[in-house]
Amino acid sequence: MGTFFVEAGLPQNITVKALVDTGATFSKIPSDVLKKLHVKAEFETTIELGDGRRIKRKVGYVKITLNGKSAPVPVVFGKKNERALIGATTLEILGLIPDPQKKILHEGIHLEVLVTIAQDRV
């Protein structure tokens, strides 16, 4: 699958160039940008890197805008010199699907299984 970059909108009219990475669970924004936006770490998680190493990272929530759609999403606090990423969770929350051939994000459809209370009792 090919990779491509998008401009991600953040509060205070800040934008970051971010790599669309469907292999990443969370999006990642540089810590200095998140500090400027007064984003607080809400929890810490273990992240497995592509080479198999595991590291601890802080995660907070920030409103991200892509393709005119906005929502608060979980973001990892990136270290110095690390690239901003748009991960699978952000894409799913915003209902966006990457098209690596055209190098664009397009609107997808959210899926749900409908189970009624009567079916639940069986």
N, C-alpha and C positions, 0 to 999 in steps of 0.2 A: 504494500500500500504506500502511495506517495505521501509526502508531507507538504504542508504549505503554511503560510503565515496569514494572520488576520489582525486587524486593528480592534482591540477590545476597549470599550469605553468604561471608565470608572467614574465615581463621583468627582466633583470639583473640576469637571471638564478635562480630566487627565485621560490620556490614551496610552496604551502600551502595545507594541508589536509582539504578538504571541504566536508560538508554534502550536498548531492543532495536533494534539497527541492523544489519539483514542486509546492508546495503551496505558495512559496515565489515569488513575482514578480521579484525583483532584486537579484543579487548575493550580498554577503556581504564579505568584506575583512577587517581584522583588520586595524584600523587607522594608527598604527605605521608602518605597511608594506606599506600602500599607501603613507605615508609621506616619507618613504625611497625611494620610486619610484617617488617622486615629483608630485604625482597626486593631482590636484586641484579640490575642490568642484565646480561643475558647477551650481547646483541648490539644493534646499531643498524640500523635499516631506514629506507628512504625511504617516506613515506606521501603519497599524492595526496589532497588535500582536494577537497571538492565543487566548489569554484570553479576547480579545475585546478592550484592551487599545489602544489608539492612541498616537504615538510619532512622533516628527519631526526628520528627519535624512538628512544629507548631502549626495549628490550623485555626483560622478565623473566618469570618463571613464578611463579604463585601458585595455590593451590587455591581454586576457586570452587564454591559450592553453589547450584544452582538446582533447584527442584522436587524436592528430596530427593536429587538426583544430584550427586556431587562428583568433581572431577578437577583435577590441575594443568594449567593452560592458559597460553598466552602472553598477556601483557598489556602494553600500551603505558603508559609513565609519562606520565600526564596533567599538563598545566600547570595553574597556579592558575586558578580560575574556569572550568575545563572540566568538562563533565558526564561522569559515568561512563557507559560504553557496554558493551553485550554484543554482540560481533561474531559473524560467521558461523563462525569457527574454534571458538569456545567452544560454540556451539550444536551444531555437528557432532560435536565431541568428546563432549559430553554426550548426544547423540542426541535433541535437543529441536527441535521445529518451532514457529515462532511462528504464532499465529492472530490476525491483527490485528483481525478483526471482534469476536472475543470478548475480545481483549486478554489472552491467556494463552499460555503455552508448554505444549505437550503432547508426550508421548513419541513419537518417531519410530522408524524402523527403519534400522539401518545396512546399507548395501549393499556387496556384494563380488562380483567376477567370479571364478568358480572356474576356474582354468587348471591342468591337471595337467602333470606333467613330460613325459609323452609328447606332449602337445599343443604344448609349448614347443619340442620338437625338430623340428617340421615346418617 
